[in-house]
Amino acid sequence: MRIVIIGGGVCGLSIGWFLARAGQSVTICEASQAGRGATWAAAGMLAPQIEAKPGSENLFPLLRDSLHHWPDFAAELYDVSGLDIGYRDEGCLVVARDRDSQEALRFHQAYHDQQGITLQWLSGPEVRSREPLLHGTVSAGLFSPDDHQVDNRRLAQALIIAFQRAGGLLKQDCPVDRMIWKNQRVSGVACRNGDTIPADQVIVAAGAWSRRIKGFPSSINLPIRPVKGQMVALKMDADAPLIRHNIWYRGIYLVPRRDGRLLVGATVEEMGFDDHVTAGSVYHLLKRAHEILPSTAELPLIETWAGLRPASRDNMPILGPVPCEDAHQNSDSGLIIATGHYRNGILLAPATAAYIADYCLSGRLNPAIATYGPERFSKKTSPQETAKMTKTTTAGH
């Protein structure tokens, strides 16, 4: 079977790897450089439990499912690529410095208890025993031992290696202009360089740019928009890092890397396709980081960047086949969507790859992703019906 994947980010590469190793002929068309979009700009946190909040109930089962598969996914990727992707399991801390934020933590914990998520309450001294360099006014914290992290940039490099070693063809600097159709089924893609690539199935995994591809069936609306996120990186001593855990504090997070980098992020901005780094956002991130970890003021600032997260109307991913426009036909159209992961692209990569690849190979849609299908945005579906099927969620990173 010939499969074309539009988009070489973490999900496109993961799906491609799973399909290529299953013996399929897979071509990934990436508009620029593979893994250099939202995947490169992410923080790599795998933290669905600490970030669960009211409104995220419909998405949490898939997030938890994917988190469960991450250890095996990381191990298999290392075996194939030989590249350490920086998978770390020290856990995640959310900390408070005053009474109001401490009460917010209590509410946070109560909600988690209702959802069957166990977080450990820590006193101020208990938090500082784990992270001695946090500000001395830290009064409480919540600890989630099962929320982890991965180095997303090394992850992208490893996926490229794994995909190509499995026999996949990666075409970079190859933007797809439109999808080609024949007899109600997709039959390939037309690239802007004039190339035409035939396909039995086409998977759209182009992130925030997915909606710009021409040739979607008229019955499907793909409400994908870019949501900007700015981040900074500081340089610690790799042999004596300031922190070991991921730290959440007042809407920012700090993520330590083994190579000594300390990531501080991230803003959430509705700015269209603007990806400029702004002085105000950098100031905000550094100010918050200094409030909770004063030693950051002495660290070199080594990088700033902005990425564009792909968000759908309900902020949940869009996963699954596009139905054939002819209602009298029993088959699907051969077009499959795997985009709209918003702040959860890294976390959801294993589940997305497993379930989308399984559908391509078997023709059966796993119930685990039935809720997230593109049909919920069909032009025949009213906003009221969409609201009944899904609830807005902002969980993730």
C-alpha positions as CSV (number, residue, x, y, z in Angstrom):
1,M,0.0,0.0,0.0
2,R,1.3,3.5,-0.9
3,I,0.8,6.0,1.9
4,V,1.7,9.8,1.8
5,I,1.9,11.7,5.0
6,I,1.7,15.5,4.8
7,G,3.8,16.9,7.6
8,G,7.0,15.8,9.2
9,G,6.5,16.8,12.8
10,V,6.5,14.4,15.8
11,C,3.1,12.8,14.9
12,G,3.8,12.5,11.1
13,L,7.2,11.0,11.8
14,S,5.8,8.6,14.4
15,I,3.0,7.4,12.2
16,G,5.4,7.0,9.3
17,W,7.8,5.0,11.4
18,F,5.0,2.6,12.5
19,L,3.7,2.1,9.0
20,A,7.1,1.7,7.4
21,R,8.2,-0.9,9.8
22,A,5.0,-2.7,9.0
23,G,6.2,-3.0,5.4
24,Q,4.2,-0.2,3.9
25,S,5.5,2.2,1.2
26,V,5.5,5.5,3.1
27,T,6.5,9.0,1.9
28,I,6.5,12.0,4.2
29,C,6.2,15.4,2.6
30,E,7.5,18.1,4.9
31,A,7.1,21.8,3.8
32,S,10.4,22.8,5.4
33,Q,12.7,20.7,7.7
34,A,11.3,17.6,9.5
35,G,10.8,18.1,13.2
36,R,11.6,21.8,13.1
37,G,8.1,23.3,13.6
38,A,6.0,22.9,16.8
39,T,7.9,19.7,17.6
40,W,11.2,21.6,17.9
41,A,9.6,24.5,19.8
42,A,7.9,22.3,22.5
43,A,9.1,21.6,26.1
44,G,8.7,17.9,25.8
45,M,6.7,17.5,29.0
46,L,4.7,14.3,29.4
47,A,2.5,15.6,32.2
48,P,-1.2,14.9,31.7
49,Q,-1.9,14.2,35.4
50,I,-0.5,17.3,37.0
51,E,-2.2,19.4,34.3
52,A,-5.6,17.8,34.4
53,K,-8.3,20.4,35.1
54,P,-12.0,20.9,34.9
55,G,-13.1,20.6,31.3
56,S,-10.3,18.1,30.3
57,E,-12.3,15.0,31.1
58,N,-12.9,13.9,27.5
59,L,-9.3,14.1,26.5
60,F,-7.7,12.7,29.6
61,P,-8.2,9.0,28.8
62,L,-6.2,9.4,25.6
63,L,-3.5,11.4,27.3
64,R,-3.2,8.8,30.0
65,D,-3.2,6.0,27.5
66,S,-0.4,7.6,25.5
67,L,1.6,8.3,28.7
68,H,1.4,4.6,29.5
69,H,3.0,3.7,26.2
70,W,5.8,6.2,26.4
71,P,8.4,4.0,28.2
72,D,8.2,1.3,25.5
73,F,8.0,3.9,22.7
74,A,11.2,5.5,24.0
75,A,13.0,2.2,24.4
76,E,12.0,1.0,21.0
77,L,13.1,4.3,19.4
78,Y,16.5,4.0,21.1
79,D,17.0,0.5,19.9
80,V,16.3,1.5,16.3
81,S,17.9,4.9,16.2
82,G,20.7,4.5,18.7
83,L,20.0,8.1,19.9
84,D,19.2,8.9,23.5
85,I,16.0,11.0,23.5
86,G,16.4,12.2,27.1
87,Y,13.4,10.4,28.6
88,R,13.3,11.3,32.3
89,D,11.0,10.1,35.1
90,E,11.8,12.3,38.1
91,G,8.3,13.6,38.2
92,C,6.7,17.0,38.3
93,L,6.1,19.6,41.0
94,V,3.5,22.4,41.2
95,V,4.5,24.9,43.9
96,A,2.9,27.8,45.8
97,R,4.4,30.7,47.7
98,D,1.3,32.4,49.3
99,R,-2.1,31.6,50.8
100,D,-4.1,32.2,47.7
101,S,-1.9,29.9,45.5
102,Q,-1.8,27.3,48.3
103,E,-5.6,27.3,48.3
104,A,-5.6,26.9,44.5
105,L,-3.4,23.8,45.0
106,R,-5.9,22.4,47.5
107,F,-8.7,22.9,44.9
108,H,-6.4,21.3,42.3
109,Q,-5.8,18.3,44.5
110,A,-9.5,17.9,45.3
111,Y,-10.4,17.8,41.6
112,H,-7.6,15.2,40.9
113,D,-9.0,13.1,43.8
114,Q,-12.4,13.1,42.1
115,Q,-10.9,12.0,38.9
116,G,-8.9,9.1,40.5
117,I,-5.6,10.9,40.1
118,T,-3.3,10.7,43.1
119,L,-1.0,13.6,43.7
120,Q,1.2,13.9,46.8
121,W,0.7,17.0,49.0
122,L,4.0,18.4,50.2
123,S,4.7,21.1,52.9
124,G,7.1,23.9,52.1
125,P,10.1,22.2,53.8
126,E,9.2,18.9,51.9
127,V,9.3,20.7,48.6
128,R,12.6,22.4,49.4
129,S,14.1,19.0,50.5
130,R,13.5,17.8,46.9
131,E,14.5,21.1,45.3
132,P,16.7,23.1,47.8
133,L,17.3,26.1,45.5
134,L,13.6,27.0,45.2
135,H,12.7,30.3,46.9
136,G,12.6,30.1,50.7
137,T,9.0,31.3,50.8
138,V,7.6,28.2,49.0
139,S,4.8,27.1,51.3
140,A,3.4,24.0,49.6
141,G,3.5,21.8,46.6
142,L,1.9,18.9,44.7
143,F,4.1,16.1,43.4
144,S,3.2,13.8,40.5
145,P,5.7,11.0,40.2
146,D,4.2,9.7,37.0
147,D,4.5,12.8,34.9
148,H,7.7,12.8,32.9
149,Q,9.6,14.5,30.2
150,V,11.5,13.9,26.9
151,D,14.0,16.0,25.0
152,N,11.7,16.8,22.0
153,R,14.5,17.9,19.7
154,R,16.4,14.7,20.1
155,L,13.1,12.9,19.8
156,A,12.6,14.4,16.4
157,Q,16.1,13.4,15.3
158,A,15.6,9.9,16.5
159,L,12.3,9.6,14.7
160,I,13.8,10.7,11.4
161,I,16.5,8.0,11.7
162,A,14.0,5.3,12.7
163,F,11.6,6.2,9.8
164,Q,14.4,6.1,7.2
165,R,15.9,2.9,8.6
166,A,12.5,1.3,8.3
167,G,12.5,2.2,4.6
168,G,10.4,5.4,4.6
169,L,11.1,8.2,2.2
170,L,11.4,11.7,3.7
171,K,10.9,14.6,1.2
172,Q,12.0,17.8,3.0
173,D,11.4,21.3,1.5
174,C,8.5,19.7,-0.3
175,P,5.2,21.5,0.5
176,V,2.0,19.9,-0.7
177,D,-0.3,22.2,-2.6
178,R,-3.3,20.0,-2.9
179,M,-4.8,16.5,-2.6
180,I,-5.8,14.6,-5.8
181,W,-9.1,12.7,-6.0
182,K,-10.5,10.0,-8.3
183,N,-13.9,8.4,-7.9
184,Q,-14.6,9.8,-4.5
185,R,-11.2,8.6,-3.1
186,V,-7.9,10.4,-2.6
187,S,-5.4,9.2,-5.1
188,G,-2.3,11.2,-4.3
189,V,-0.9,14.7,-3.7
190,A,0.4,17.5,-5.9
191,C,3.4,19.3,-4.5
192,R,4.3,22.9,-5.2
193,N,7.5,21.9,-7.0
194,G,5.4,20.3,-9.7
195,D,5.8,16.7,-8.5
196,T,2.8,14.4,-8.2
197,I,2.9,11.5,-5.7
198,P,0.3,8.7,-6.1
199,A,-1.1,7.2,-2.9
200,D,-3.8,4.8,-1.7
201,Q,-4.0,6.7,1.5
202,V,-3.1,10.3,2.5
203,I,-2.6,11.3,6.1
204,V,-2.8,15.0,6.9
205,A,-0.5,15.7,9.9
206,A,0.7,19.2,9.0
207,G,0.0,20.9,12.3
208,A,-1.1,24.5,12.3
209,W,-0.8,24.5,8.5
210,S,-3.2,21.6,7.9
211,R,-6.1,23.8,6.9
212,R,-4.0,25.5,4.1
213,I,-3.8,22.3,2.1
214,K,-6.2,22.4,-0.8
215,G,-8.5,19.5,-1.8
216,F,-10.4,18.7,1.4
217,P,-13.9,17.3,0.7
218,S,-16.6,20.1,0.8
219,S,-18.4,18.3,3.6
220,I,-15.6,18.6,6.1
221,N,-14.5,21.8,7.9
222,L,-11.1,21.6,9.4
223,P,-11.1,24.3,12.1
224,I,-7.3,24.3,12.9
225,R,-5.7,27.5,14.0
226,P,-2.1,28.4,15.3
227,V,-1.7,29.2,18.9
228,K,1.7,30.9,19.6
229,G,4.0,29.9,22.4
230,Q,7.2,31.7,23.4
231,M,10.0,30.1,25.4
232,V,13.5,30.8,26.6
233,A,16.5,28.6,27.5
234,L,19.1,29.3,30.2
235,K,22.4,27.5,30.7
236,M,23.0,25.6,34.0
237,D,26.1,23.6,35.0
238,A,25.2,20.2,33.7
239,D,27.0,18.5,36.6
240,A,25.2,20.7,39.2
241,P,21.8,21.6,37.8
242,L,19.6,24.0,39.8
243,I,16.6,21.7,39.7
244,R,15.9,18.0,38.8
245,H,12.1,18.0,38.5
246,N,9.8,19.8,36.1
247,I,8.5,22.8,38.1
248,W,5.2,24.6,37.6
249,Y,4.6,28.0,39.2
250,R,2.0,30.7,38.4
251,G,1.4,29.7,34.8
252,I,5.0,29.0,33.8
253,Y,7.1,25.8,33.9
254,L,10.8,25.1,34.2
255,V,12.2,22.0,32.5
256,P,15.8,20.9,33.2
257,R,17.7,19.0,30.5
258,R,20.6,16.7,31.1
259,D,22.8,18.8,28.9
260,G,22.4,21.7,31.3
261,R,19.7,23.7,29.5
262,L,16.9,25.0,31.6
263,L,13.7,25.7,29.6
264,V,11.2,28.3,30.8
265,G,7.9,28.5,29.1
266,A,5.4,29.1,27.7
267,T,3.0,31.8,26.6
268,V,-0.3,31.0,25.0
269,E,-1.2,33.6,22.4
270,E,-3.8,33.9,19.7
271,M,-1.6,35.7,17.2
272,G,-2.3,33.9,13.9
273,F,0.9,32.8,12.2
274,D,3.1,35.4,13.8
275,D,6.1,33.6,15.3
276,H,8.2,36.6,16.5
277,V,9.8,36.6,20.0
278,T,8.7,39.6,21.9
279,A,10.5,41.5,24.7
280,G,7.4,41.5,26.9
281,S,7.0,37.7,26.8
282,V,10.7,37.1,27.5
283,Y,10.5,39.5,30.5
284,H,7.4,37.8,31.8
285,L,9.0,34.3,31.6
286,L,12.2,35.3,33.2
287,K,10.5,37.3,36.0
288,R,8.3,34.3,37.0
289,A,11.3,32.0,36.8
290,H,13.3,34.4,39.1
291,E,10.4,34.5,41.6
292,I,10.5,30.8,42.2
293,L,14.2,30.0,41.4
294,P,16.3,33.1,42.2
295,S,19.5,31.6,40.9
296,T,18.2,31.9,37.4
297,A,19.2,35.5,37.4
298,E,22.9,34.4,37.2
299,L,22.4,32.1,34.3
300,P,23.3,32.9,30.7
301,L,20.4,33.3,28.4
302,I,21.2,31.1,25.4
303,E,18.1,30.9,23.3
304,T,14.6,32.4,22.7
305,W,12.0,31.0,20.3
306,A,8.4,30.8,19.4
307,G,6.3,28.0,18.1
308,L,2.8,27.6,16.6
309,R,0.7,24.9,18.2
310,P,-2.1,23.4,16.1
311,A,-5.4,23.9,17.9
312,S,-8.9,22.8,16.8
313,R,-12.2,24.5,17.7
314,D,-12.6,22.4,20.8
315,N,-8.8,22.1,21.5
316,M,-8.9,18.4,21.1
317,P,-7.0,16.4,18.4
318,I,-8.7,15.5,15.1
319,L,-7.9,11.8,14.5
320,G,-9.4,9.4,12.0
321,P,-10.7,8.9,8.5
322,V,-12.7,11.3,6.5
323,P,-16.0,9.7,5.3
324,C,-16.6,9.3,1.6
325,E,-18.7,12.2,0.3
326,D,-21.0,9.8,-1.5
327,A,-23.3,8.5,1.3
328,H,-24.2,5.5,-0.8
329,Q,-20.6,4.2,-0.8
330,N,-19.6,2.0,2.1
331,S,-15.9,2.7,2.0
332,D,-14.0,5.7,3.4
333,S,-12.3,8.2,1.2
334,G,-8.7,7.2,1.9
335,L,-8.1,10.5,3.6
336,I,-7.1,10.4,7.2
337,I,-6.6,13.3,9.6
338,A,-4.0,13.4,12.5
339,T,-3.7,17.0,13.6
340,G,-5.0,19.5,16.1
341,H,-2.9,18.2,19.0
342,Y,-2.6,21.7,20.5
343,R,-0.2,21.5,23.5
344,N,-0.1,17.7,23.6
345,G,1.7,16.7,20.4
346,I,4.7,15.2,22.1
347,L,2.7,13.4,24.7
348,L,0.2,12.0,22.2
349,A,2.7,10.8,19.6
350,P,2.7,7.1,20.7
351,A,-1.0,6.8,20.8
352,T,-1.5,8.8,17.6
353,A,1.0,6.6,15.8
354,A,-0.4,3.3,17.1
355,Y,-4.1,4.1,16.4
356,I,-3.7,5.8,13.0
357,A,-1.3,3.2,11.8
358,D,-3.6,0.4,13.0
359,Y,-6.5,2.0,11.1
360,C,-4.4,2.3,7.9
361,L,-3.5,-1.4,8.1
362,S,-6.7,-2.9,9.3
363,G,-9.5,-0.5,8.2
364,R,-10.9,-0.7,11.7
365,L,-11.0,2.4,13.9
366,N,-10.0,1.8,17.5
367,P,-12.7,3.0,20.0
368,A,-10.0,4.9,21.8
369,I,-10.0,7.6,19.2
370,A,-13.6,7.4,18.0
371,T,-14.5,10.6,20.0
372,Y,-11.8,12.6,18.1
373,G,-12.9,12.0,14.5
374,P,-13.1,14.7,11.9
375,E,-16.8,14.1,11.4
376,R,-17.5,16.2,14.5
377,F,-16.6,19.2,12.3
378,S,-18.7,18.1,9.4
379,K,-20.6,21.0,7.8
380,K,-23.8,18.9,8.4
381,T,-23.0,18.9,12.2
382,S,-24.4,21.9,14.1
383,P,-22.4,23.7,16.8
384,Q,-24.8,22.3,19.3
385,E,-24.2,18.7,18.2
386,T,-20.5,19.3,18.3
387,A,-20.8,20.7,21.8
388,K,-22.6,17.5,22.9
389,M,-19.9,15.3,21.5
390,T,-16.9,17.1,23.0
391,K,-16.0,19.5,25.8
392,T,-13.4,22.2,25.5
393,T,-10.1,21.3,27.1
394,T,-6.9,23.2,27.6
395,A,-4.8,20.5,29.2
396,G,-1.3,19.9,27.9
397,H,1.7,21.8,26.9
